[in-house]
Amino acid sequence: MKSEELHQELRQRILNLSGVTERQNAGIHEDAFFIGRTMFMHIHGRGHCDIRLPKSDQERVLAEGKARPHRWAPQAGYVTLTVDDEADLGPAMDLIRMSHHHFAGKQSILRTEHQ
């Protein structure tokens, strides 16, 4: 799969998650993905993914070597991984789903509290 096709496949898989919206060129992020008003991940260039996780998951993922620490915002729970080929899609989506599950759950809690 070519780089552009791989990038589009990754974007489509992310957008297929429930409640996800995309904002292109949101600040410094080429492709930023949101649940409600919360950005839970973004992609720089082709395949450089920054994914926000709860701190406990971030620590575990880093300890297991599934991602690298984010250069600028590790304190916010971000980790970094790169999708270079098709084999990287599965592991990337595992972390993206983990983030999505966490932030989608927070959105549900917020909606329930405001009703």
N, C-alpha and C positions, 0 to 999 in steps of 0.2 A: 504494500500500500504506500503510495506517495505521501509526502509530508502534508500537503494540502488536504488530501483525502482523509488521512489520519486525524488531522485537526478537526475536520468537519464531522467525522464519526464521533470523536470525543465530545464535541459541542452538542451533537444530537442526543447522545446518551445522557448528558447532563440535563438537557432541556426536556427529556422524557420523564424526569423525576417530577413527582407531583408538586405543584405550586411554584415551580422555578421560572423566573423570568431572567432575561439577559439584557444588559445594557452595554452596548459597545462603546469603547472610548470613554469609560467612566473614570475620570481622573487619569492616572497613569496606566490604567489597566485596559488592554485591548478588548478583552472579553471578560466582563464581570457578571457573576451569577448571583441572584438574590432570591431569598425567601422573604416575602413581605418587603420590608425596607432594610433587611439585613443581608449584607454581602457575605456569603459563606465560602466563596472561592473565586479565584480569577486566574486567567491565563495570560502570560506575557509571551509574545512571539508564537512560535509553533511548538506547543507541547510543554512549556514551562509552567507547571501548575502550582499555585499557592493555595493551600486548603486550610481553612480555619477549623480547629478541633477544640473540644473541651480540654482543659489542661491535663486531666488524667489520661485521656486518650492520646494527647500529644506526647506525653512522656513515654507511654508504652510504645507508640509507633516509632518514636526516635530510638528507644532502647532496642527494639527489634530490628532496626535498620531498614524499615519500610519507607522511610523518607529522610530528608535532611532538614536541619533547622532552617527556618526562614531567615534571610539576611537582615531584614529591617524590623520585623514585628513578631519575634518569637514570643514575647510577653503576652501577645494577644491570642496565642494558641496556634499561630500559623506554622505549617510545615511545607516543605517544597519537594516536589518530585517532577521528573521530566518523562514525558511520553515520547519515546523515540521510535517505537515500532509497535506493531499489533500486540505483541506479547506484553507490553506495558499497559494496555487498556484495562485489563482485568484488575490488576493491583491498584491502578489509579482509581477506578470506579469503586473499589472497596472502601478507600479512604473518603472519596467524595460522598458515597452513600452514608458513611458514618457521620460526616459533617451535616449532610442533609437531614438525617434522622434527628440529630441533636437540635438543629435550628428550626426544623419544622415542628418539633415538639414544643419548643419555646413559643412559637407563634400560636399554637393551639392553646397553650396556657394563657397567653396574653389575651386572646379572643374570649376565652371563658371568663377571665377576671373582669373584662369590661362589659360583659352582658348584664 
